[in-house]
Amino acid sequence: MQISRTASAARTTAPPEWFTGEAWIEPITKSPTQIDSVHFTPGSRTIWHRHPLGQVLVVTEGTGLVQREGGPVETITEGDTVKIAPDEWHWHGATPATAMTHLAIEETPGDGRTTEPGNPVTDYPGNTAPPVTRTTVLDQLLPTPHATHRVEIRRITIAPTHAAGLHVHNGPVFGAIEAGSVIYQIEGEPEATLNRGDTFYEPEATRIARFDAQQDGVTFLGYFLLRTNEEAELTFP
């Protein structure tokens, strides 16, 4: 048995000549089978391309899109597997509104052939989106009426791998992840991984067991609902 710990330094920005938008690649193995974990931010995607021995995609997180030449744009989501035939022109990436991470698996040809690039994707669904879109990302009822007098918004950054520790807020807190990722858990409930674009809600006087930044750290906006003459307070039981 061999266990390899993936270092954050292994993550590289996807080359702009192969991708539109922001994406990151984390190599897992290289030979004889190349496996990469590829994270697409909303709206990012590959260019048209083809592999000499084909490719297999396994979606591990989020929702994305894939299309082969001459076929429709298909939606893929966590748990889906896409088998791409040898020399089949195709592209894949995130949807306009959601991020996606997939494993990209392909055999390394023994004759030295490599992946062939094509043109950027011009018929991407996001290119025809209306000028204004509205998406509800969180609709949260408060357990009791809250006489909010003002809302304080803070941009907070937590260093990579730093754990905030068990804590309690004196009022309701809403948040939205801007960059990076964090393990979030209300005490007694299942933990969840929050990535860029995800939202969260910390109820008033509730014990937050985990808010642990991952390898890339985390930056988020926190919205603190405050009563008259009240200041945002954070306590560590």
Phi, psi and omega per residue, in radians:
M1 nan 2.421 3.083
Q2 -2.333 2.226 3.113
I3 -1.977 2.180 3.091
S4 -1.924 2.247 3.100
R5 -1.595 2.103 -3.114
T6 -1.310 2.114 3.106
A7 -1.506 2.591 -3.128
S8 -1.075 -0.454 -3.135
A9 -1.171 -0.332 -3.133
A10 -1.249 -0.350 -3.140
R11 -1.316 2.251 3.124
T12 -2.185 2.669 3.066
T13 -1.244 2.332 -3.137
A14 -1.090 2.406 -3.084
P15 -1.113 2.268 -3.069
P16 -1.110 -0.378 3.108
E17 -1.292 -0.219 3.132
W18 -1.963 -0.236 -3.043
F19 -2.322 2.595 2.962
T20 -1.879 2.187 -3.088
G21 1.556 -3.047 -3.068
E22 -1.585 2.273 3.083
A23 -2.626 2.725 3.128
W24 -2.271 2.598 -3.116
I25 -2.166 2.310 3.042
E26 -2.111 1.921 3.135
P27 -1.230 2.447 3.108
I28 -1.930 -0.905 3.008
T29 -2.425 2.815 -3.095
K30 -2.118 -0.635 -3.040
S31 -2.631 2.502 -0.021
P32 -1.372 -0.208 3.084
T33 -1.928 2.179 3.129
Q34 -1.605 2.204 3.103
I35 -2.227 2.200 3.096
D36 -2.222 2.523 2.945
S37 -1.710 2.121 -3.040
V38 -2.054 2.178 3.126
H39 -1.897 2.152 3.117
F40 -1.852 2.255 2.976
T41 -1.346 2.826 -3.128
P42 -0.912 2.271 3.111
G43 1.548 -0.180 -3.129
S44 -1.512 2.661 -3.130
R45 -2.856 2.913 3.071
T46 -1.368 2.989 2.910
I47 -1.463 3.035 2.984
W48 -1.120 2.410 -3.139
H49 -2.814 2.976 3.068
R50 -2.576 2.655 -3.098
H51 -1.963 2.399 -3.087
P52 -1.075 -0.555 3.132
L53 -1.998 0.268 3.137
G54 1.434 -3.014 -3.077
Q55 -2.793 2.669 3.025
V56 -2.138 2.289 3.077
L57 -1.950 2.354 3.072
V58 -2.198 1.966 -3.100
V59 -1.314 2.141 -3.120
T60 -1.832 -0.278 -3.120
E61 -2.847 2.471 3.012
G62 1.444 -2.852 -3.115
T63 -2.322 2.393 -3.101
G64 -2.434 -2.981 -3.120
L65 -2.314 2.611 3.051
V66 -2.553 2.585 3.138
Q67 -2.610 2.372 2.986
R68 -1.767 2.761 -3.114
E69 -1.027 2.208 3.135
G70 1.500 -0.080 -3.117
G71 -1.911 3.007 3.132
P72 -1.350 2.841 2.998
V73 -1.292 2.176 -3.087
E74 -1.899 2.476 3.066
T75 -1.566 2.347 3.096
I76 -2.214 2.560 -3.086
T77 -2.435 3.058 -3.038
E78 -0.870 2.237 -3.133
G79 1.704 -0.281 -3.129
D80 -1.317 2.578 3.066
T81 -2.115 2.338 3.132
V82 -2.067 2.143 3.088
K83 -1.841 2.070 -3.073
I84 -1.852 2.243 -3.053
A85 -1.267 2.739 3.066
P86 -0.989 2.382 3.094
D87 1.066 0.370 3.097
E88 -1.573 2.089 3.111
W89 -1.200 2.365 -3.071
H90 -2.846 2.980 2.957
W91 -2.562 2.834 3.113
H92 -2.703 2.711 -3.126
G93 3.078 -2.917 -3.125
A94 -1.449 2.881 2.990
T95 -1.354 2.935 3.114
P96 -1.059 -0.454 -3.017
A97 -1.943 -0.182 -3.056
T98 -2.307 2.620 3.033
A99 -1.433 2.881 3.086
M100 -2.626 2.499 2.995
T101 -2.188 2.331 3.072
H102 -2.425 2.736 2.930
L103 -1.491 2.352 3.057
A104 -1.966 2.063 -3.017
I105 -2.112 2.207 3.109
E106 -2.651 2.556 3.091
E107 -1.367 2.562 3.097
T108 -1.564 2.060 -3.121
P109 -1.098 2.483 3.112
G110 -1.388 -0.204 -3.085
D111 -1.695 0.133 3.072
G112 1.535 -0.029 3.111
R113 -1.150 2.595 -3.114
T114 -2.245 3.004 3.110
T115 -1.098 2.380 -3.098
E116 -1.767 2.169 3.132
P117 -1.425 2.653 3.042
G118 -2.136 -2.490 -3.102
N119 -1.656 2.769 3.017
P120 -1.054 2.721 3.138
V121 -1.380 2.010 -3.111
T122 -1.726 -0.320 -3.126
D123 -1.790 0.463 3.106
Y124 -1.050 2.330 -3.078
P125 -0.945 -0.581 -3.131
G126 -1.165 -0.341 -3.137
N127 -1.217 -0.328 -3.115
T128 -1.916 0.283 3.139
A129 -1.168 2.609 3.102
P130 -1.117 2.756 -3.076
P131 -1.111 -0.437 3.120
V132 -2.294 2.224 3.045
T133 -2.202 2.590 3.119
R134 -2.269 2.132 -3.117
T135 -2.225 2.217 3.069
T136 -1.384 2.030 -3.121
V137 -1.744 -0.309 3.095
L138 -2.769 2.278 3.066
D139 -2.307 1.639 -2.945
Q140 -1.984 2.143 3.012
L141 -1.399 2.437 3.032
L142 -1.512 2.481 -3.069
P143 -1.080 -0.560 3.084
T144 -2.407 2.688 3.107
P145 -0.973 2.448 -3.095
H146 -2.191 2.080 -3.102
A147 -1.416 1.357 -3.104
T148 -1.267 2.167 3.100
H149 -1.679 -0.607 3.102
R150 -2.703 2.832 3.106
V151 -2.115 2.166 3.087
E152 -1.806 2.225 -3.110
I153 -1.951 2.169 3.135
R154 -2.104 2.446 2.965
R155 -1.702 2.071 -3.005
I156 -2.102 2.327 3.092
T157 -2.097 2.280 3.097
I158 -2.008 2.309 -3.081
A159 -1.129 2.708 3.126
P160 -0.907 2.358 3.082
T161 1.141 0.140 3.125
H162 -1.441 2.320 3.126
A163 -1.771 2.255 -3.119
A164 -1.196 -0.491 -3.132
G165 1.512 2.869 3.116
L166 -1.021 2.226 -3.098
H167 -2.646 2.873 -3.118
V168 -2.404 2.393 3.057
H169 -1.765 2.585 -3.134
N170 -1.433 -0.050 3.093
G171 -2.633 2.981 3.125
P172 -1.107 2.481 3.103
V173 -2.266 2.263 3.023
F174 -1.950 2.591 -3.112
G175 -2.522 2.763 3.089
A176 -2.451 2.189 -3.110
I177 -1.311 2.197 3.106
E178 -1.651 -0.652 -3.112
A179 -2.716 2.680 3.116
G180 1.373 -2.786 -3.096
S181 -2.667 2.787 -3.076
V182 -2.631 2.573 2.977
I183 -1.574 2.133 -3.063
Y184 -2.078 2.366 3.132
Q185 -2.693 2.199 2.930
I186 -1.449 2.370 -3.067
E187 -0.941 2.263 3.132
G188 1.541 -0.073 3.134
E189 -2.051 2.836 3.139
P190 -1.107 2.603 3.076
E191 -1.412 2.781 3.140
A192 -2.488 2.615 3.041
T193 -1.684 2.159 3.125
L194 -1.848 2.274 3.128
N195 -2.071 3.127 -3.134
R196 -0.894 2.244 -3.134
G197 1.654 -0.283 3.124
D198 -1.350 2.695 3.130
T199 -2.106 2.834 3.104
F200 -2.609 2.856 -3.125
Y201 -2.388 2.185 3.082
E202 -1.937 1.889 -3.089
P203 -1.125 2.709 3.109
E204 -1.039 2.348 3.049
A205 1.039 0.460 3.129
T206 -1.826 2.433 -3.110
R207 -1.346 2.048 3.100
I208 -1.654 1.921 -3.023
A209 -1.303 -0.669 -3.086
R210 -2.446 2.388 2.896
F211 -2.585 1.309 -2.918
D212 -1.850 2.010 3.091
A213 -1.116 2.498 3.126
Q214 -1.629 -2.896 -2.991
Q215 -1.006 -0.501 -3.118
D216 -1.693 0.167 -3.100
G217 1.225 -3.036 3.107
V218 -2.672 2.467 2.989
T219 -2.217 2.289 -3.110
F220 -2.537 2.800 2.998
L221 -1.693 2.252 3.083
G222 -1.938 2.243 -3.119
Y223 -1.891 1.934 -3.063
F224 -1.780 2.037 3.131
L225 -1.512 2.042 -2.989
L226 -2.113 2.466 3.066
R227 -1.427 3.097 3.110
T228 -1.033 2.282 3.109
N229 1.084 0.386 -3.137
E230 -1.856 2.466 3.050
E231 -1.962 2.619 3.111
A232 -1.174 2.248 -3.134
E233 -2.217 2.513 3.118
L234 -2.220 2.147 3.134
T235 -2.078 2.651 -3.129
F236 -2.056 1.739 -3.086
P237 -1.026 nan nan
